Amino acid sequence: MTMVHEKNLTTRIRNIDLNLLKIFNAVYCERNLSDAAQMLCVSQPAVSNALKRLRELYDDPLFVRTSSGMMPSPRAQDLVGPIQEALKQVDATLSLDERFRPEISHRTFTVALTDYGEFYFLPRMVRRLTEEAPGVGIVCLPNPGATLGVELKSGAVDLVWDWVRIDDPDYHVDAVFDDNGYCVVRKGHPEIDGELSLNQYLAAEHVALRPTRQHHPKIERALERRGLQRKVVAEVSHLTVIPRVVARTDLIATMPKRLAMLYGEVLDLQVLKNPVYDDAVTVYQMWHDHFDGDEGHRWFRRLAKEVAMAG
C-alpha cells in the first residue's frame, strides 16, 4: 500500500462514525425510518440525519422511498454484506475475554416463538430467567419464525421457533420438541362422548387456524393425502382462540396435545385422540451463524431448549 493511499484511507476512516453503519444496517433490515429508530432506541430525526451523511459519504441515494418502504439501491445492496461483517467483527472484539455471566447480565434476547410457544412456553422461560438471570430480558415477536431470516442475519432477532425449517446453510436448525395433534370438543357434545371416530370427525363442523402463505396446517395435508376433507366453518388467526370457540359451540378442533390438555382442564373440554394421524410435529429452534459462538446466546438457547424438553 502506498503512502498516499494509506493517508487517503486514514482520512476516510476518520470520517466514518460507527453509528452510521449501525443505522445503515437498521434501515436496510427494517425498510422504514421509524422502525429503524425504534430498533436502535434513537429518534427518527437522528436516523434521517445519519442517512443524509451516509448518502454524502457514499455519493449515492442508498435508500429510495417507495410505497413498500425504503428500498435499497444497487449500491446499498453491495454495501450491506461488508457493513454487517464489519459490525460483527467489532462486536466480537468487544466480547473478547468477557465471559457471559447470566446472574449479572442485563442483556435482552428477542425471540419469535409462535403464539403456541409464547402462550405455553414463555411463562416457563420467564420463570427460569427470574431464578437464574434476573437482569436478563426477553422480547417476543408475533411473526412466524421461519419468515425472519433477514432479522436473524442482522442481529435484530436472536432466536426463532417454528415447525417450518429455514433451509439455508448460514442458519442453524435444532429440533427442540415434538407434539402430536389432538382434538378438543366440549363436554356434553350431542354426538361425541369419550372417543372420536374418523366418521364423526368428518361429519362434524370445525374451527381451524387460518392457513397462510407460510403455513399450511398438517391436518389439512394429512386429509388431502387420504382424499378427505373436513368441514371448516370458522377460521381464526391465533391458535389460542380456538379452545374458547370450542367451549361455547358444537365445533371441534385439532391442536397440539400440550395446549389441548391445558385448555381441556381450564375450560372443561374433552381431549381426544386425533383419528386422522398420530405422528408428531417437530418444532425447530433456529439462529444465524454469527450468533453460534456467542457465549450468552449459547446459554439462552440452551435454556430455551431445556424449557421445551421439560414440557
N, C-alpha and C positions, 0 to 999 in steps of 0.2 A: 504494500500500500504506500503510495507517495505521500510526502509531507503535506502537499496541497489538499489531497484527498482526505487525509486524516483531519486536517484543520476544518474542512467543509463539513465532514461528518460530525465532528465535535460541536460545531455551531448548530447543526440541525438537531442533534440530540438535546443540546441545552434548551432549545426552543420547544421541546415536547414535554408536556405535563402528563404524567402517568394517568391522571384522572380523565384526560381527553380520550385515552384508549379505552378506559372503562366505560365512558359514556358512549363511544362508538359501538362497543360491544352490546351495551344495553339497548340502544336504538335499533341495532341490527336484529337483535333477538325479539324485541317487543313490537317493532314496526309502528311505534306510537310514542310521541314525546312525553305525554303524561304518564304512560305506563312505565317508560324508561326512568322517569324521575322518581316514581313510586318505588321501583325496584332498587334504586340507588339511595333512596331516602334524601333526595335533594329537591329543590324547586324546579318547576318547568322552565322558568326563565334561565336558570343555570344550565339546563340541558340545551336550550336554544342557543345560548351564548357559546357554549362549548362546540356545538355543531357548526356555528359560524367560524370559529377558529380552526376547526378541522378542515372545513372547506377551503379556507385560505392556505392552510398548511399543505394540503394535497392538491390544491388548484383543481378541484372537482366538486360538483354538487353533492356527491356521495349518497344522499337520500333524496328522493323526489316524492312530494306529497301526491297521493292518488286517492281514489275512493276506497281502496283496500288498505290504506295506511301508508307509511313512509317506506317506499320501496327502494332497495339499494341499487345504486348504479353499477355498471360493469366494473368500475374501479373499486368500489366498495366490496364487490364480490371477490376481487383479487386480494384485497387487504384483510378480509375477516380472518382467514386462516392464520397468517403470520401474527396478527394482533392477538388473537386468542391464545396462540402458543406463547407469545411474549408475556401475557398476563399469567399464564400457567407457570412459566419459569420464575417470574417474580414471586408468585405465591409460594413456590417450592423453596425459594431462598429464605423466605420469612419463617418457614416452618422447620428449617434445619435446626437440629439439636433442641427441638421443642416437643417434648413428649406430651401427648394428649392425656390430660387428667380429668376424667368426667366429673369428679366430685367438686372441682373448682372452675370448670369451663362455663362460659356464657355463650357458647355457640348456639345458633338456631339452625335446625335442619328443615328443609322444605321438601314435602313428600306428596305424592298422589297415590291414594290407597283404594280408589273406587268407593262408592257410597257404602257398600257392604263392609269393606275393610275399615272405613272411617267409623262406621257405627259399631262394629263388633270388636275390632282390634285396637282402635285408637285409645279407648279408656284404659286398656291394659298397658299400652305403651307409656301413656302419661303416668300411670302408677309406678312403673319401673323407673322412669326418669325422675319422678319425685323422690324415690328411695335412693337411687344411685347417682343422680346428676341433677340436683335441684335447680341449678342455674341454667341448664340446657333447655332451649325452647323447641317447639315443633309447630310448623305451619302446614296445613293440609290444603291441597288444591282440589277442585271438583272435576278436573279434566281426566278422561281416560288415560292411564299411564302410558300406553304404547303410542299415544299421539304427541308426547312431549320430548321427542328426540332432540329438537333444537334447544329447548330449555335445559335438558340434561347436559348437552355439549357445552353450553355457555356457562354452566355453573349456577343458573337461576333456580334449578331444581336438583336436589341431591339424589333422590331415590323414588322409584315408582313401583307399584304393584299392578299387575294386570294379568288376565288369562290369555291375552294376545302378546306373543313374544316380539321383541324388537329384533329384526333379522339384519344385523349389521355387526361386523367384526369389531367395531370400535366400542361396542356396548357389552357389558357383562350381564348374563342371564342366569339366575339361580332359582330353582324351584323352592318355594317356601312352605306351601301346604297344598293338600288336596281336599276337595269337598264334593260329596255326592249331591245329586239333585233329589230333593224330597218334595212331597206335595202337602199343602195345607188346605183345610176345609173347616168350616165352623162346626162345632158340636151341635147336634140337632138338625143337621142337614137332612132334607127329606129323602134323599136317595143314597147317601153314603154314610156308613156307620162302621168304623173299625178297620176296614180294609178297602182297597180301591183296585178294581179290575181295569184292564185296558178298555173294555167296552164302556164302563162307567166314565172313564177318563175322556173318551172320545165323545160321549153323549153329553157331557157336562159343558157348561159355559165357563170361560176362563178369563182371569185378569192376568196381564203379562207385562213384562218390561218392554218398552218400545224399542224395536230394532233400530240400530243406527248404521251409518256407513262403516264404522269401525267394528261394530259388534253385531253378529247375528247369533241369537241365543242357541245354545247347544240343543235344547229340547226341540227347536224347530228343525235343526239339521238331522236329529235322530228320527223325527217323524217323517221328514222328506225321504230319508233313505228307505223307509218301510212303505212309502207311498200313502202315508196317513196325514191327516190334518186335524188340528183341534179347533174349537170354536172360540176364538178370542173376541170378546165383546167390549173389553176395556183395556186400554194401554196406558201405562204411566211412565214417567221419566226416571223415577227413583225406586230402587228395589225395596227400600224400607217402607214405602207407602202400601205395598201390596198386601201385607197381612191385615192391615186395618180395613181395607176394602173387603177382604175375605170374611172378616169377623162380622160384618154388617150385611152380608149378602149370601146368596147360594152359589157364588162363583168359587172356583178352586184355582190354585196357583202352584207353580213349580218354582222352587227356590233352593239356595244352598242349605244343606242339612243343619249347620250350626245356627243359622238365622231362623230356620223353621222351628228348631227346638226351643230357641229363646222366645220367639213370639208365641209359640204354642202354649208355653207356660204363662206368659203375661196376658194373652188375650183369650185363653181357654179354647185353643184350636185343636183339631185332630191333626196329627203329624203322621203321614202315611208314606209307605214306600212307593216310589215312582214306578209305575208299570211299563214305562216306555224304555228306560235304560237304567242300569245300575252302576255304570263305570263312573269314576271320579273325574272332576275337572281340576286341572292343576293351575295354581296361581303362581306367577313368577315375580321375583324381585329383580329390578334392573337398574343399572347405573352406567355412566360413561367411564371410559377407560382412565380419564385423567383423575378420577376420584379413587381409583383402585388402590393406590399406595398410600392414601391419606389415612393416618392413624385414627383420627377422630371419626372419619367416615366408616372405616372398618369396624370400629366399636359400635357405631349406631346401627349399621346394617346387621351386625351380629345380634344386637339386642332385638331388633325388629324380627329377625328370623326366629329367635328363641320364643318371642311372644306368639308368633304364628304357630309354631310347632307345639306349644303348650296348649293351644286350643282355647 
